[in-house]
Amino acid sequence: MEMETVKLSAIVMRWYPDMMPFLKQDELNSVIVLRDGLSILEPADAMDIIHYSICEHQNSAYLQ
């Protein structure tokens, strides 16, 4: 299997489409590189990727 590059929105739409309204556009546009491709990604792995992406975007936010 080859590496595949997808946007987070593709992962969300495939496994958790009901989460779309709760994610920011910059989170959805995050580029994700999947080592073994989208076709073999499991739902639990998809949730881990979504969670990590949200955390990464919060790291750059400033708390006031």
Secondary structure, DSSP 8 states (H G I E B T S, - for coil): ---EEEEHHHHHHHH-GGGGGGS-HHHHT-EEEETT-GGG--HHHHHHHHHHHHHHHHHT----
